[in-house]
């Protein structure tokens, strides 16, 4: 939603009014489909609201860039990388931010936020931008903390960035993005996706990896 070229807010949250945010929006919008675009934008809104709920002070610009880039690694160009899609997205965000001359601390926060957004139990104890990217993702994908945001705010955000048939479509996007590199799911939640949707997939087993290591005992 725009007014004379400027984006309006929703639920009391607005996209940062900066060249960096505008270029991040343009890059991601031109790179991903509407499913990931709308999801990424909702993640920013939900993460921001959870930040307010938790009394956290965070940099909206850093959180916005992290949200916009967090699923970029699911795209076709990265399916042969052999790396976790989270790392591919984090590296793209780093390149983008380096090109805009951001300080290293900000770049590190965005990289870490994206790299850890599917690793439960750790981001909540890190910098606010790291914690809130995961909070936004968990809210939009898993419904964690669903009642923390009011029905009215949730409705306003999803009117701006709709989520038709989202559960099925995001699982399909996860499958398409990681099925070409199944080894990257070892020890993380995306192994569940391939177990459900890729016939013949065998998830890595931590115990078997230890037992079958080359160590004699």
N, C-alpha and C positions, 0 to 999 in steps of 0.2 A: 504494500500500500504506500503510495507516495503523494506528497503535496508539493507541487512545483519542483519536482525533482528530489525533494527531501523525504526520507522515509519517516513515517509516523510511528509512534510507539504502540505497544499493546500491553495491557495489564501493568501499566506504569513503567515499562522497560522499553528503551529505544536502542537501536543499533548506534554505536559510536559514530559521531559525525566527523569522520576523518578520511583523508585520502587512503590511508592504509586499509581501513575497513571497507571502503568502496571498492578498492582494487581486489581485496580478498573475495568480496561478494561476486565481482565480475568474473574472476578467474574460476571460482568454484562453479558458478552457474554455467559457464561455458564448457566445463569439464565433465560434470556429473549429470545424471538424469534428474528429473523433478523429484523422484522419491528421496534421494540422498540430499538434494538441495533443501527441500522442506524439512526433512528430519534434522539436518544440521542447524537450520535456523531455530527450530523448536528447542533443540538442545541448548542453544544460547539463552533463550527466554527462560526455560525451566531451570537451568543452572543459575541464572541471575536471581530468580525468585527464591531459589533455595539458599542462595548466598544471603539474601535479605532475611530470610527466616532464621538463619543460623548466626546472624550478626557478624558476618565475615566482610572484611574490607578487601576488595579485589580490583584488579585493573580490567574494566569492561572491554577494552580493546584487545588485550591478550586473550581473554576468555572468548571473545568473538572469533578471533583468528583460529584458536584451537578448535572451537566448535565447527567452523566452516571446513577445516582441513581434516577432521578426525577420521572420516571414512573415505578419504580420497584414495587411500591405498587399496580399496576394493576394486578399483577400476581396471579395465583391460590392460593398460600399459604396464601394470605392476604384477600381473599374474604369473610371470615367469621369473620374478625376482629371487625366489627362494627364501624370502624373508617374511616375517610376520607383516600383515597388512598395516598394523598399527605403526610399525617402524617406517614403512614406506611413506605413510601419510605424515609422520613426524618429520622425516627428512625433507619432504616437499615443503612443509611449513617453514622449516629452518631456512631452506634456500630462499623462499619468499621473503622472510623477515630479514635475512642478511642483505638482500637486494634493496631493502628499505632502510638499512642502517640502524636497526634496532640494537639496543645494548644487549650484551651477552646474557645477562641475567633474565631478561624478558624472553629471549630466544630459548634459553634452557627451560624456562617454565612451560612454554608452549610445547616444546619437544617432549618433555616429560609427561605433560597432561595427555597428549595424544598417545604416546607409547604405552601408558599405563591404563588407558580408559576401559580396557576389558580385563583388568587384574583386580578383582574385588579385594577389599580389606586393607589396601595400602594407601590409595590416593587420599582418603579422608584424613590422613594424618600428615599430609604434605601441604605445600603452599595453597592458598585459597583457589587460585586458578586451576591447579591440578585437581583439587578436591571437587570443585564445582563442575568441571567438564564431566567427570565421572557421574556426579549427581544428576546432571542434565541428561546424560545418556541413560542412566538407570531409570530415570523417571519416564522418559519417552519410550524406551524399548521394553523395560521390565515392569513398569508401574510401581517401582519402589518409592515410598513416600507419597503415594497418589493423593491422599487427603491433606497433604501439607500445603497444597495450592488450592485456592478456592475454585468452586465450579465456574464462577463467572470469569475468573482470570484464565482458567483452562480453556473455556469456550472461546474467549477472545483470541487466544493464541492459535488455537486450531482452526478458527475462522480465517485468520491471516495465512496460516500454513497448514492446510488440511492433511489428514492422514487416512485417505480411503483405503480399505483393505490392507492396512499397514502391517499387521502381524504376518500375514502370508508373504507380502511383498518384501519386507525387510529380511525375512528368513531366506527367501529366494536370492536376494542380493548378497547376503553373507555366503550362501552356498556357492554361487557363481564366482565370488571373489577369492575364496580360499580352497575350493576343490582342486584347482591345478597345483597347489602346493600343500598337500595334506600334512606333511611333516611339520609344518609350522604350527599345528594345533596342539602339539605335545604339551601337556601341562596347563592348558588354558581352556576357557569356556567354549571356544569355537569347535573343539572336538565333538561337543554335543550336537552341533549343527550337522557336521558330516555324518555322524552316526545315524541321525534321523533321515538324511536326504541323499546320501551317496551309497548305493549298494556296494557291498564288499569292503567298505572302509573298516579298517582295524585301528582303533585308537592306541596310542602308545601307552605302555604300562610302566610306571615308575619302578615298581617292585621288580618286574621282570628285567628292566634295564639294569638294575643293580645286580641281580642274580646272574645275568648273562654277560656282565662286563668282563674284560680280559684279566682282571685281578684274580689270582688263584684262590683267595679266600677273603 
